[in-house]
Amino acid sequence: MVNPIPEFVKNIWSKWDIRGVVLTSLFLQITLIFLTPFRKRTRNAVVLVLVWFTYLFADYTANFGVGLISNKYGDEEDDSDANGLLIAFWAPFLLMHLGTIKFSERTRSLQLASISNFQERSMSSYQDTKTIEESIKELEKKFPLKKDDGQIDTSSNQTWQKKEQLDDVDVVSRAFFLFNKFKGLTVDTSINYPTIVPVSEYFEELTAMDALRLIEVELNFMYEAFYTKALLVHSKVGFILRFVSICCVVAALVLFIFDQKHGCNEFDVKVTYTLLYGAVALDVVSFFMLIFSDHTFASFNSLDSQKKGFIRKVADYIFKSFLKLRRPKWVGHEKILCRQIWCRRWSESISGLNFISYCLHKRNRWIEKTITCIGARGLEHWTHEEKNPVPQDLWIFIFRQLQIKYKKLQLDPIPEMVRLRSSRGMWIILEDETLQKDPEKLEVLTTVLSDQISFTDTILNWHIATNLLFYADDVAVAVDVDVEQRSGNVDHENAQQAKLHRDFSMVLSDYMLYLLLRQPTMMSAVMGIGFEEKWKRSCDFFRDYFFHHHKSINEMADDKTLPFTEKFFPFFSKDTRKKSHKQKVASNKLDDLLHQKEDYEIPETSFFDASLFSIGIAKDLVDVLNDLERTHKWKIIAQVWLELLSYAALNCSSINHVQQLGKGGEFISLLWLLSAHFCIGQQIQFLSV
């Protein structure tokens, strides 16, 4: 029988199998130590997939290398083969690589499960349950990932001393305090309302920018607790083990340098040097990452520490210089959040998915069936997803709205807390004095926002209405800005507020639809039954409708002022004028359908008859909002969208928020944590002491 593997291939493999695997494993370790931190800093799918692939490949490579060495040299009894002993010396390096490629979250889950299993078995074997419970608690105290060595004193009153402006070291120290105070949120533990009132009062006096800095760092501590071994390596035991590890590697390197190395292959000696120097380099890099981590800054700059010796002053200067690079950076006329990727603590983006833009893409039926059969619907949503930077004004708007709600909460905590947690826009409508004077408008808005309509239908109602009003308002905004610049007759502040709230509404509207389609696990608690089927039918209907007007939409959207490359190849340019203009024309066509300005047959199987998202309700919503004064209209819409987003954030499981931290983080998680600091959250309870 002819061997299908050529002889020269077998010779290359027998010579390079172990050597190639060992060097590949070292290369993967170097890649991981620099690449892994980016999983919290970006939502780029390529980066996240690359991190996962590298983790898996590194695991398989290290295991395979250990197996090769064991298979070739494990059973040999002859100690005279110096080169064989040298290659066997590579095995500990592979084992060390294996110890660094496990996600802390998985390790933590397995270890906690082991403790729980030990507790259950002990309970069934012994009658003295009290003694066993005490033993379990003692075991958990000694548990490495549970250790809190180096934490600051959470009873310090100095935490709440108001400063005119927080410096970067103060931000990290106070965020660490808040992390220890609110870390129970990550495991759905209830927090007693009176114990966090000082935190809420402190946040009430903060600026929006300082609050954002605190929330970012606090979420970063949550990320490190779940996705790294921070709680272990920042403990006393962790520092001792790190020091011993570095000493052992350096000692091995020194001993190998002075060893005679008789009978060893020259290339294998070079590989060994590479492994030793690589191990030292990895430990040094890890040590510097440890020193310049938020945990180290918080532990060294404890709020209770008043010592200002020379060493502390030098350390403060170094820490402040480093943290200054990680301070939020607002660029451009619109002041959008934009830091260099290596300085970020999260992705600093807010994604969006627009319904009209999504439905403008009509595909052949066989392509549609293929996508459905292979389960690539999520990939289709991904192609329509847009990532936008976070505007500073949007964060200020959110922060001020939560401040207003907290002031209401202070007047009558228990009933107001229930109202705020369960409201899906109704709180804003009922608190508006202008709408209270118009029962007809109030009835329409309360009907659309009532609990009788599912949360997903409410989002689609408001998403369509927001799109129609947004593009219809384009002309009014342009006229106001033009008149304002020429004559100054228009109230500058009102015009600016209307434009800002209009932009906020569109950003939050697209973001909510993105969460429904791209993050269904985060929205599972609020999604209605059969949403996927309803969504598919509604998309089919609108795609058919837009396809019916395909020629007229393209002709009306043909902007002759666009360059040739942008006109026919818009994906080559970042300019989205053609796309926006096409959406505007499609929005006008949809408005004609809602107001029955044209005769178009609506099939009985459409989305409209399957839910309360009907043409009548959508038309009434648009008409009622259009009757409001423009500044007031967009303020109401923006506030309703914020409340819908808050409702989704509060009802999302905390573990889902934590899971997103390892994928770049979601903007909704910032709102979730900020709401908790203002005593608005599902875990905030009035507990009896």
ChimeraX attribute file (.defattr): number of C-alpha atoms within 10 A of each C-alpha:
attribute: neighborCount
match mode: 1-to-1
recipient: residues
	/A:1	3
	/A:2	5
	/A:3	6
	/A:4	6
	/A:5	8
	/A:6	9
	/A:7	10
	/A:8	9
	/A:9	10
	/A:10	12
	/A:11	11
	/A:12	10
	/A:13	13
	/A:14	11
	/A:15	11
	/A:16	12
	/A:17	16
	/A:18	20
	/A:19	19
	/A:20	14
	/A:21	20
	/A:22	25
	/A:23	18
	/A:24	17
	/A:25	26
	/A:26	22
	/A:27	13
	/A:28	21
	/A:29	22
	/A:30	16
	/A:31	15
	/A:32	20
	/A:33	15
	/A:34	11
	/A:35	16
	/A:36	18
	/A:37	16
	/A:38	24
	/A:39	24
	/A:40	22
	/A:41	24
	/A:42	24
	/A:43	23
	/A:44	14
	/A:45	13
	/A:46	9
	/A:47	17
	/A:48	20
	/A:49	12
	/A:50	15
	/A:51	19
	/A:52	14
	/A:53	12
	/A:54	19
	/A:55	21
	/A:56	13
	/A:57	16
	/A:58	26
	/A:59	20
	/A:60	13
	/A:61	23
	/A:62	26
	/A:63	18
	/A:64	18
	/A:65	24
	/A:66	20
	/A:67	14
	/A:68	17
	/A:69	18
	/A:70	14
	/A:71	11
	/A:72	13
	/A:73	14
	/A:74	13
	/A:75	8
	/A:76	12
	/A:77	8
	/A:78	10
	/A:79	9
	/A:80	9
	/A:81	12
	/A:82	15
	/A:83	18
	/A:84	20
	/A:85	16
	/A:86	18
	/A:87	21
	/A:88	17
	/A:89	13
	/A:90	20
	/A:91	20
	/A:92	11
	/A:93	21
	/A:94	24
	/A:95	14
	/A:96	12
	/A:97	21
	/A:98	18
	/A:99	11
	/A:100	16
	/A:101	19
	/A:102	16
	/A:103	13
	/A:104	18
	/A:105	17
	/A:106	12
	/A:107	15
	/A:108	18
	/A:109	11
	/A:110	12
	/A:111	15
	/A:112	15
	/A:113	12
	/A:114	12
	/A:115	15
	/A:116	13
	/A:117	12
	/A:118	12
	/A:119	16
	/A:120	12
	/A:121	10
	/A:122	16
	/A:123	16
	/A:124	9
	/A:125	9
	/A:126	10
	/A:127	10
	/A:128	10
	/A:129	14
	/A:130	10
	/A:131	12
	/A:132	16
	/A:133	14
	/A:134	11
	/A:135	13
	/A:136	17
	/A:137	13
	/A:138	11
	/A:139	12
	/A:140	15
	/A:141	13
	/A:142	11
	/A:143	14
	/A:144	18
	/A:145	22
	/A:146	13
	/A:147	20
	/A:148	16
	/A:149	15
	/A:150	16
	/A:151	20
	/A:152	21
	/A:153	13
	/A:154	17
	/A:155	9
	/A:156	11
	/A:157	11
	/A:158	11
	/A:159	20
	/A:160	13
	/A:161	7
	/A:162	12
	/A:163	10
	/A:164	8
	/A:165	12
	/A:166	17
	/A:167	14
	/A:168	21
	/A:169	24
	/A:170	20
	/A:171	23
	/A:172	28
	/A:173	27
	/A:174	24
	/A:175	25
	/A:176	28
	/A:177	23
	/A:178	21
	/A:179	21
	/A:180	18
	/A:181	16
	/A:182	19
	/A:183	18
	/A:184	14
	/A:185	20
	/A:186	16
	/A:187	12
	/A:188	14
	/A:189	15
	/A:190	16
	/A:191	22
	/A:192	16
	/A:193	17
	/A:194	13
	/A:195	11
	/A:196	19
	/A:197	15
	/A:198	16
	/A:199	18
	/A:200	20
	/A:201	17
	/A:202	17
	/A:203	21
	/A:204	20
	/A:205	13
	/A:206	18
	/A:207	15
	/A:208	19
	/A:209	15
	/A:210	17
	/A:211	22
	/A:212	19
	/A:213	18
	/A:214	25
	/A:215	22
	/A:216	22
	/A:217	22
	/A:218	28
	/A:219	24
	/A:220	23
	/A:221	26
	/A:222	19
	/A:223	22
	/A:224	21
	/A:225	20
	/A:226	23
	/A:227	21
	/A:228	18
	/A:229	20
	/A:230	23
	/A:231	21
	/A:232	20
	/A:233	21
	/A:234	23
	/A:235	18
	/A:236	14
	/A:237	14
	/A:238	18
	/A:239	15
	/A:240	12
	/A:241	14
	/A:242	17
	/A:243	13
	/A:244	12
	/A:245	15
	/A:246	18
	/A:247	13
	/A:248	13
	/A:249	18
	/A:250	16
	/A:251	12
	/A:252	12
	/A:253	19
	/A:254	12
	/A:255	11
	/A:256	15
	/A:257	11
	/A:258	8
	/A:259	9
	/A:260	9
	/A:261	14
	/A:262	9
	/A:263	12
	/A:264	16
	/A:265	15
	/A:266	12
	/A:267	10
	/A:268	15
	/A:269	16
	/A:270	11
	/A:271	19
	/A:272	22
	/A:273	15
	/A:274	14
	/A:275	20
	/A:276	20
	/A:277	15
	/A:278	18
	/A:279	23
	/A:280	19
	/A:281	14
	/A:282	17
	/A:283	17
	/A:284	13
	/A:285	15
	/A:286	15
	/A:287	17
	/A:288	11
	/A:289	13
	/A:290	17
	/A:291	14
	/A:292	15
	/A:293	18
	/A:294	24
	/A:295	23
	/A:296	20
	/A:297	23
	/A:298	22
	/A:299	18
	/A:300	19
	/A:301	22
	/A:302	21
	/A:303	20
	/A:304	13
	/A:305	10
	/A:306	9
	/A:307	10
	/A:308	10
	/A:309	9
	/A:310	9
	/A:311	10
	/A:312	14
	/A:313	12
	/A:314	12
	/A:315	15
	/A:316	17
	/A:317	13
	/A:318	13
	/A:319	21
	/A:320	17
	/A:321	13
	/A:322	15
	/A:323	20
	/A:324	15
	/A:325	15
	/A:326	18
	/A:327	16
	/A:328	21
	/A:329	15
	/A:330	15
	/A:331	13
	/A:332	8
	/A:333	6
	/A:334	11
	/A:335	14
	/A:336	20
	/A:337	17
	/A:338	19
	/A:339	18
	/A:340	11
	/A:341	14
	/A:342	12
	/A:343	17
	/A:344	23
	/A:345	26
	/A:346	26
	/A:347	24
	/A:348	26
	/A:349	22
	/A:350	20
	/A:351	23
	/A:352	22
	/A:353	25
	/A:354	22
	/A:355	20
	/A:356	22
	/A:357	16
	/A:358	18
	/A:359	20
	/A:360	20
	/A:361	11
	/A:362	16
	/A:363	10
	/A:364	7
	/A:365	9
	/A:366	9
	/A:367	10
	/A:368	13
	/A:369	11
	/A:370	12
	/A:371	15
	/A:372	12
	/A:373	10
	/A:374	8
	/A:375	11
	/A:376	13
	/A:377	15
	/A:378	13
	/A:379	12
	/A:380	12
	/A:381	14
	/A:382	15
	/A:383	10
	/A:384	15
	/A:385	19
	/A:386	15
	/A:387	15
	/A:388	15
	/A:389	14
	/A:390	20
	/A:391	21
	/A:392	17
	/A:393	16
	/A:394	18
	/A:395	18
	/A:396	16
	/A:397	18
	/A:398	19
	/A:399	23
	/A:400	14
	/A:401	14
	/A:402	23
	/A:403	19
	/A:404	11
	/A:405	18
	/A:406	23
	/A:407	14
	/A:408	14
	/A:409	20
	/A:410	13
	/A:411	10
	/A:412	10
	/A:413	16
	/A:414	13
	/A:415	10
	/A:416	18
	/A:417	22
	/A:418	14
	/A:419	14
	/A:420	22
	/A:421	18
	/A:422	18
	/A:423	19
	/A:424	24
	/A:425	26
	/A:426	21
	/A:427	19
	/A:428	16
	/A:429	19
	/A:430	14
	/A:431	10
	/A:432	12
	/A:433	9
	/A:434	12
	/A:435	17
	/A:436	14
	/A:437	10
	/A:438	10
	/A:439	10
	/A:440	11
	/A:441	19
	/A:442	17
	/A:443	13
	/A:444	16
	/A:445	21
	/A:446	15
	/A:447	15
	/A:448	24
	/A:449	25
	/A:450	16
	/A:451	14
	/A:452	10
	/A:453	15
	/A:454	19
	/A:455	19
	/A:456	20
	/A:457	21
	/A:458	20
	/A:459	22
	/A:460	18
	/A:461	22
	/A:462	22
	/A:463	24
	/A:464	21
	/A:465	22
	/A:466	24
	/A:467	25
	/A:468	21
	/A:469	22
	/A:470	19
	/A:471	18
	/A:472	17
	/A:473	16
	/A:474	13
	/A:475	11
	/A:476	12
	/A:477	18
	/A:478	12
	/A:479	12
	/A:480	19
	/A:481	17
	/A:482	13
	/A:483	13
	/A:484	15
	/A:485	12
	/A:486	10
	/A:487	8
	/A:488	12
	/A:489	10
	/A:490	15
	/A:491	10
	/A:492	13
	/A:493	10
	/A:494	13
	/A:495	16
	/A:496	15
	/A:497	16
	/A:498	19
	/A:499	22
	/A:500	18
	/A:501	23
	/A:502	25
	/A:503	17
	/A:504	24
	/A:505	27
	/A:506	21
	/A:507	22
	/A:508	22
	/A:509	29
	/A:510	21
	/A:511	25
	/A:512	28
	/A:513	20
	/A:514	23
	/A:515	20
	/A:516	21
	/A:517	19
	/A:518	21
	/A:519	16
	/A:520	13
	/A:521	15
	/A:522	23
	/A:523	21
	/A:524	15
	/A:525	12
	/A:526	17
	/A:527	18
	/A:528	15
	/A:529	11
	/A:530	8
	/A:531	15
	/A:532	13
	/A:533	11
	/A:534	19
	/A:535	16
	/A:536	12
	/A:537	17
	/A:538	19
	/A:539	20
	/A:540	16
	/A:541	19
	/A:542	20
	/A:543	20
	/A:544	15
	/A:545	20
	/A:546	22
	/A:547	17
	/A:548	12
	/A:549	13
	/A:550	15
	/A:551	11
	/A:552	15
	/A:553	22
	/A:554	14
	/A:555	11
	/A:556	13
	/A:557	19
	/A:558	15
	/A:559	14
	/A:560	9
	/A:561	8
	/A:562	14
	/A:563	11
	/A:564	10
	/A:565	11
	/A:566	16
	/A:567	18
	/A:568	12
	/A:569	10
	/A:570	17
	/A:571	12
	/A:572	10
	/A:573	10
	/A:574	8
	/A:575	12
	/A:576	12
	/A:577	15
	/A:578	19
	/A:579	14
	/A:580	14
	/A:581	18
	/A:582	22
	/A:583	24
	/A:584	23
	/A:585	19
	/A:586	27
	/A:587	24
	/A:588	18
	/A:589	19
	/A:590	20
	/A:591	21
	/A:592	13
	/A:593	17
	/A:594	18
	/A:595	15
	/A:596	12
	/A:597	11
	/A:598	10
	/A:599	8
	/A:600	10
	/A:601	7
	/A:602	13
	/A:603	10
	/A:604	9
	/A:605	11
	/A:606	17
	/A:607	22
	/A:608	18
	/A:609	13
	/A:610	13
	/A:611	12
	/A:612	18
	/A:613	22
	/A:614	16
	/A:615	16
	/A:616	12
	/A:617	17
	/A:618	21
	/A:619	17
	/A:620	19
	/A:621	21
	/A:622	21
	/A:623	15
	/A:624	15
	/A:625	21
	/A:626	15
	/A:627	10
	/A:628	15
	/A:629	11
	/A:630	20
	/A:631	18
	/A:632	16
	/A:633	18
	/A:634	26
	/A:635	20
	/A:636	22
	/A:637	24
	/A:638	26
	/A:639	21
	/A:640	23
	/A:641	26
	/A:642	25
	/A:643	24
	/A:644	22
	/A:645	22
	/A:646	27
	/A:647	21
	/A:648	25
	/A:649	25
	/A:650	22
	/A:651	18
	/A:652	21
	/A:653	20
	/A:654	22
	/A:655	13
	/A:656	15
	/A:657	23
	/A:658	21
	/A:659	17
	/A:660	20
	/A:661	26
	/A:662	23
	/A:663	20
	/A:664	23
	/A:665	27
	/A:666	22
	/A:667	19
	/A:668	21
	/A:669	23
	/A:670	18
	/A:671	22
	/A:672	22
	/A:673	23
	/A:674	22
	/A:675	22
	/A:676	20
	/A:677	26
	/A:678	25
	/A:679	28
	/A:680	26
	/A:681	25
	/A:682	22
	/A:683	20
	/A:684	21
	/A:685	17
	/A:686	14
	/A:687	10
	/A:688	5
	/A:689	4
